[in-house]
Amino acid sequence: MPKYRFEFLQETDAAPVVLELAGEDAAKAQARQAMAEAVLDHVSKRLDPSKLATRIYDEAGYLIATVDFGSVFTDTEDKEPPSALIPR
């Protein structure tokens, strides 16, 4: 399996993490999950999580994605009106 390096831009004391994952989609999913956990940690400490970001690099050192607060926690519109979501 390919290896991916995760760098945490706003957490200066955090060392990069290297993980073996199935592919780019798995690496992005891992980064989104880690972002959600980091946001919870920041909020519990009353810190602003909006500047958090993680860069993902492939084995060759190429940047393949950046996962930031906005890419994980965005406003989305429901495709159905709220009344359609209430069971009858």
N, C-alpha and C positions, 0 to 999 in steps of 0.2 A: 504494500500500500504506500502511496506517496506521503511525504511528510510536509507539514505546513507550519510556518512560524507565525505566532501571534504576538504583536507588539501593542502594548497598552499606552497610548500617547499621553494621557493626563495623569497616569499613575507612575510617577518617576521612580518610585521604590520597587516597582514590579519588574522582575526580569522577564524577557521574552519566553514564551512557552512553545515548545515544538511537539506536535502531535502527529501520529500516523492516522490518517482518515481515508475513507473510501474515495473521495474526490472533492472538487471545489464546492459543490452544493453542501456536502457534509461539513466542510470547513466553515462555510458561511453560516450554517445552522448552529454549529458549535459557538461561533462568535456571537450570534444573536442571543443564544441562551446565556452565555457568560455576561453579555451586556445587561440583560434583564436582572441577573443576580447582582451585578455591580451597582445598578441603579437602586435596587432595594437596600444594599449596604450603605450607599451614599445618603439615601433618604433617611434611614434609621439613625444616621449620625448628623442629620440636619445639614448636609452638604448639597450643593447644587450639582445634579447629575447631568445637566444639559450639555456639558462640554466633553463628556466621556467619548472616546473613540478607540477603535481597535483596527490595526492594519494587519492584513493577512498576506503572507508571502509564500510562494511555492518553493520547491526544493532548489530551483535555480536562482532564487532570490528576487524574482519578479513580483511586484505588488499585484495581487489578483482582486483584492476588494478592501474597502474600508467600511466598517460597520460603526455607525455612530448612534447617539441617542435618538436623533430624528428618524433614522432608518428603521428603528425598532419600535418606537412609540410615536406613531403618526395618527392623526385623526382620519378615520375612515367613515364613509357614509354607508349606511345600511342599504342594501339593494332593495329591500322590501320595507314598506312603512311599518312603524312600530306595532300598529294594530294587527298586522299580519303575523307577528311573532308571538302573540298572546294565544295560548291554547283555548279552545272553546269547549 
